[in-house]
Amino acid sequence: MLLHIAYLLAGALFLWKGADFVVDAASAIARRFGISELVIGLTIVAMGTSLPEFLVTLTAALKGIPSISFANIVGSNIFNLGIILGAVAMIKNVSGSKALIVRDIPILFGVEFLTRLMVSNGQLGRWNGLVLCCIFVGYLGWMYYRCKKPTGTESTAMCEVTSDSEVATWKDYMLLPIGLIAVSLGSQFVVDGATGVARIFGLSEWLIGVTIVAAGTSLPELVTCLSASMKGKNDMILGNLVGSDFFNFAGVLGITAMVQPIAVKHGELLNMSMAVGAVALLWLLIRTRGKITRNEGILLFAFGIGRWLFEIWRSAA
């Protein structure tokens, strides 16, 4: 028992610090090539903080534990938009750019809704994964094209680089591979520890995946958002969370399903619907004032906690 808990704690630490190294190093390298804060938040930081989700999901799928694999992504997304965004907004209002509100959040909603339709038959197959991967690659390609050939003030603002941003040094080129190795090891520890705890206590792998594993793999997003909030980088907060959730569904589930199709139980479809609902709630709230206020943060936080309590109650029933 203590060994499994030690695995979980060690895995969370490796994931946290490893993703931190990847995010800092990759962001600095990106600035070296003239990439803006918003684009960094939507792509490099989002993908860097989603590395734990990716490796845990892929590892669980390859080990024949589809419940943890799928639950990790669904749980992480609700944790990101509910508990993390809600907690940050309760500390300080979180604003969103026009591009995020009218383009990126609707795209995230569309991808999650499409995924919900795909898993209705009980499986996310290889062809489904290919479709999701194509959407992800197309989105990145479209953003690159918009920055290379801006067509208006919105594109210019999205691609604008802050002049005082730090650029890469030799340390960043060393920290990037170190971070990737740490995240890889951490993902192995988390999966092994979580499955061990689930078996000892007789808990379902789905419940462990949707709570403990999801929270553990979301630590990088939490730390990144709190840091961005304190530094006043609002674009990076929402950009990181929206981009991370988009990468989780389009990239992580897409690649994993292409490697190993993911079986989805009927009872897990409700949580997938709740993940779609979390994006819809965020979109509704931020469209009213262009920001998430403290009261709205409380609502999002309550949504995330309530969904956890509901899952625990349903598992115990």
NORWO-V292579 format. One record per residue. N is the residue number from 0. RES is the residue in one letter. PSI is psi in degrees with one decimal (999 if undefined). BURIAL is 1 if it has 16 or more other ideal C-beta (glycine too) atoms within 10 Angstrom, else 0. D_LAST is the distance of its C-alpha to the last C-alpha in whole Angstrom. Layout:
N,RES,PSI,BURIAL,D_LAST / N,RES,PSI,BURIAL,D_LAST
//
This chain:
0,M,-50.0,0,25 / 1,L,-34.3,0,27 / 2,L,-42.5,0,29 / 3,H,-40.5,1,26 / 4,I,-39.9,0,25 / 5,A,-39.2,0,29 / 6,Y,-44.4,1,29 / 7,L,-47.4,1,26 / 8,L,-44.0,0,29 / 9,A,-41.1,0,32 / 10,G,-43.9,1,30 / 11,A,-40.3,1,29 / 12,L,-44.8,0,33 / 13,F,-42.4,1,34 / 14,L,-45.3,1,33 / 15,W,-57.2,1,33 / 16,K,-35.9,1,37 / 17,G,-46.0,1,38 / 18,A,-34.8,1,37 / 19,D,-45.0,1,39 / 20,F,-44.6,1,42 / 21,V,-45.8,1,41 / 22,V,-49.7,1,41 / 23,D,-46.2,1,44 / 24,A,-45.9,1,46 / 25,A,-37.8,1,45 / 26,S,-42.1,1,46 / 27,A,-41.7,1,49 / 28,I,-39.4,1,50 / 29,A,-42.0,1,49 / 30,R,-31.8,1,51 / 31,R,-28.8,0,54 / 32,F,17.2,0,54 / 33,G,37.6,0,54 / 34,I,137.5,1,50 / 35,S,164.7,1,49 / 36,E,-42.4,1,46 / 37,L,-45.6,1,44 / 38,V,-38.9,1,45 / 39,I,-43.7,1,44 / 40,G,-41.1,1,41 / 41,L,-22.5,1,40 / 42,T,-74.9,1,40 / 43,I,-50.5,1,41 / 44,V,-42.1,1,39 / 45,A,-45.4,1,36 / 46,M,-36.1,1,37 / 47,G,-45.0,1,37 / 48,T,-14.8,1,34 / 49,S,-1.9,1,32 / 50,L,-42.5,1,34 / 51,P,-45.6,1,31 / 52,E,-42.5,1,28 / 53,F,-50.9,1,31 / 54,L,-36.8,1,31 / 55,V,-43.9,1,28 / 56,T,-46.5,1,27 / 57,L,-43.7,1,30 / 58,T,-45.0,1,29 / 59,A,-40.3,1,26 / 60,A,-43.4,1,27 / 61,L,-27.2,0,30 / 62,K,4.7,0,28 / 63,G,33.0,0,26 / 64,I,70.1,1,23 / 65,P,-29.0,1,22 / 66,S,-45.8,1,19 / 67,I,-38.2,1,20 / 68,S,-52.2,1,23 / 69,F,-38.4,1,22 / 70,A,-34.0,1,19 / 71,N,-44.3,1,22 / 72,I,-48.5,1,24 / 73,V,-46.4,1,21 / 74,G,-40.8,1,20 / 75,S,-39.7,1,23 / 76,N,-43.3,1,25 / 77,I,-36.8,1,22 / 78,F,-41.8,1,23 / 79,N,-51.5,1,27 / 80,L,-18.9,1,27 / 81,G,-72.0,1,24 / 82,I,-48.7,1,25 / 83,I,-54.6,1,28 / 84,L,-40.1,1,30 / 85,G,-44.8,1,28 / 86,A,-43.3,1,29 / 87,V,-41.6,1,33 / 88,A,-30.9,1,33 / 89,M,-27.2,1,33 / 90,I,-43.2,0,35 / 91,K,136.7,0,38 / 92,N,139.9,1,38 / 93,V,115.4,1,37 / 94,S,160.4,1,40 / 95,G,142.8,1,40 / 96,S,161.9,1,43 / 97,K,-37.6,0,44 / 98,A,-41.3,1,43 / 99,L,-42.7,1,40 / 100,I,-43.4,1,39 / 101,V,-13.1,0,41 / 102,R,-59.3,0,41 / 103,D,-42.5,1,38 / 104,I,-44.5,1,35 / 105,P,-36.5,0,36 / 106,I,-42.5,1,36 / 107,L,-44.3,1,33 / 108,F,-44.6,1,31 / 109,G,-41.2,0,33 / 110,V,-42.6,1,32 / 111,E,-39.0,1,28 / 112,F,-41.0,1,28 / 113,L,-41.5,1,30 / 114,T,-40.0,1,28 / 115,R,-40.1,0,25 / 116,L,-39.2,0,27 / 117,M,-38.6,1,28 / 118,V,6.0,1,25 / 119,S,-27.1,0,24 / 120,N,5.8,0,25 / 121,G,7.5,0,23 / 122,Q,143.7,0,25 / 123,L,101.6,1,27 / 124,G,-179.2,1,31 / 125,R,-38.8,0,34 / 126,W,-37.1,0,36 / 127,N,-42.9,1,33 / 128,G,-38.8,1,33 / 129,L,-42.0,0,37 / 130,V,-44.9,1,37 / 131,L,-41.4,1,35 / 132,C,-40.0,1,37 / 133,C,-39.2,0,40 / 134,I,-44.0,1,39 / 135,F,-48.5,1,38 / 136,V,-40.6,0,42 / 137,G,-38.7,0,43 / 138,Y,-46.0,1,42 / 139,L,-42.0,1,43 / 140,G,-38.2,0,47 / 141,W,-40.5,0,47 / 142,M,-40.5,1,46 / 143,Y,-42.5,0,49 / 144,Y,-41.8,0,51 / 145,R,-35.3,1,51 / 146,C,-31.7,1,52 / 147,K,-32.7,0,55 / 148,K,71.3,0,56 / 149,P,137.9,0,55 / 150,T,1.6,0,55 / 151,G,-175.7,0,55 / 152,T,-34.1,0,54 / 153,E,-45.7,0,50 / 154,S,-39.6,1,51 / 155,T,-44.0,0,54 / 156,A,-38.1,0,51 / 157,M,-32.0,1,48 / 158,C,2.8,1,51 / 159,E,133.0,0,53 / 160,V,131.6,0,53 / 161,T,127.3,0,53 / 162,S,-29.6,0,56 / 163,D,10.6,0,55 / 164,S,142.5,0,52 / 165,E,141.2,0,53 / 166,V,173.7,0,53 / 167,A,146.5,1,53 / 168,T,179.6,0,55 / 169,W,-28.8,0,55 / 170,K,-37.3,0,52 / 171,D,-37.2,1,50 / 172,Y,-21.6,0,51 / 173,M,-39.4,0,50 / 174,L,-28.7,1,46 / 175,L,-54.4,1,45 / 176,P,-33.5,0,45 / 177,I,-43.9,0,44 / 178,G,-41.2,1,41 / 179,L,-39.7,1,40 / 180,I,-43.0,0,40 / 181,A,-42.0,1,38 / 182,V,-38.9,1,35 / 183,S,-45.4,1,35 / 184,L,-42.0,1,35 / 185,G,-38.3,1,32 / 186,S,-38.9,1,30 / 187,Q,-45.0,1,31 / 188,F,-43.3,1,30 / 189,V,-45.6,1,26 / 190,V,-46.6,1,25 / 191,D,-43.8,1,26 / 192,G,-41.8,1,25 / 193,A,-43.8,1,21 / 194,T,-35.6,1,21 / 195,G,-44.7,1,22 / 196,V,-42.0,1,20 / 197,A,-41.9,1,17 / 198,R,-38.0,0,18 / 199,I,-44.3,0,19 / 200,F,-2.9,0,15 / 201,G,21.7,0,13 / 202,L,153.9,1,12 / 203,S,147.0,1,12 / 204,E,-31.5,1,16 / 205,W,-45.9,1,15 / 206,L,-43.1,1,13 / 207,I,-43.8,1,16 / 208,G,-38.9,1,18 / 209,V,-11.9,1,17 / 210,T,-77.1,1,17 / 211,I,-51.4,1,19 / 212,V,-43.0,1,22 / 213,A,-43.7,1,22 / 214,A,-40.6,1,23 / 215,G,-42.9,1,25 / 216,T,-12.9,1,27 / 217,S,0.7,1,27 / 218,L,-42.2,1,29 / 219,P,-40.9,1,33 / 220,E,-41.3,1,32 / 221,L,-48.9,1,31 / 222,V,-43.3,1,34 / 223,T,-43.1,1,36 / 224,C,-41.4,1,35 / 225,L,-41.2,0,36 / 226,S,-43.5,0,39 / 227,A,-36.7,1,40 / 228,S,-44.1,1,39 / 229,M,-28.3,0,42 / 230,K,-0.7,0,44 / 231,G,20.5,0,44 / 232,K,75.9,1,43 / 233,N,-35.9,1,41 / 234,D,-34.8,1,42 / 235,M,-28.4,1,40 / 236,I,-61.9,1,37 / 237,L,-35.6,1,36 / 238,G,-41.1,1,38 / 239,N,-48.1,1,36 / 240,L,-46.0,1,33 / 241,V,-45.1,1,33 / 242,G,-38.5,1,35 / 243,S,-44.6,1,33 / 244,D,-38.2,1,30 / 245,F,-44.9,1,33 / 246,F,-36.9,1,33 / 247,N,-46.2,1,30 / 248,F,-51.2,1,29 / 249,A,-41.7,1,33 / 250,G,-58.0,1,34 / 251,V,-55.8,1,31 / 252,L,-35.5,1,29 / 253,G,-51.3,1,33 / 254,I,-44.2,1,34 / 255,T,-44.4,1,31 / 256,A,-32.1,1,31 / 257,M,-35.8,1,35 / 258,V,-45.8,0,35 / 259,Q,108.1,1,31 / 260,P,141.0,1,29 / 261,I,121.8,1,26 / 262,A,134.7,1,23 / 263,V,118.7,1,20 / 264,K,157.0,0,17 / 265,H,-38.9,0,16 / 266,G,-18.5,0,13 / 267,E,-12.5,1,15 / 268,L,-30.4,0,18 / 269,L,-43.0,0,16 / 270,N,-35.1,1,16 / 271,M,-40.0,1,20 / 272,S,-36.1,0,21 / 273,M,-33.5,1,19 / 274,A,-42.4,1,22 / 275,V,-39.9,1,25 / 276,G,-33.9,1,24 / 277,A,-40.7,1,24 / 278,V,-41.4,1,28 / 279,A,-41.0,0,29 / 280,L,-45.0,1,28 / 281,L,-44.9,1,30 / 282,W,-42.5,0,33 / 283,L,-44.5,0,33 / 284,L,-43.4,1,33 / 285,I,-20.3,1,36 / 286,R,-22.5,0,38 / 287,T,-45.4,0,39 / 288,R,-2.3,0,40 / 289,G,13.2,0,40 / 290,K,163.2,1,38 / 291,I,113.8,1,35 / 292,T,175.1,1,36 / 293,R,-43.4,0,34 / 294,N,-39.4,0,32 / 295,E,-32.2,1,31 / 296,G,-40.0,1,30 / 297,I,-41.3,0,28 / 298,L,-45.9,0,26 / 299,L,-42.5,1,26 / 300,F,-43.4,1,24 / 301,A,-36.9,0,22 / 302,F,-46.7,1,21 / 303,G,-45.8,1,20 / 304,I,-41.7,0,18 / 305,G,-37.9,0,16 / 306,R,-35.2,1,15 / 307,W,-48.9,1,14 / 308,L,-40.0,0,12 / 309,F,-41.7,0,10 / 310,E,-39.1,1,10 / 311,I,-43.4,0,9 / 312,W,-42.4,0,6 / 313,R,-34.8,0,5 / 314,S,-33.5,0,6 / 315,A,-23.0,0,4 / 316,A,999,0,0
//
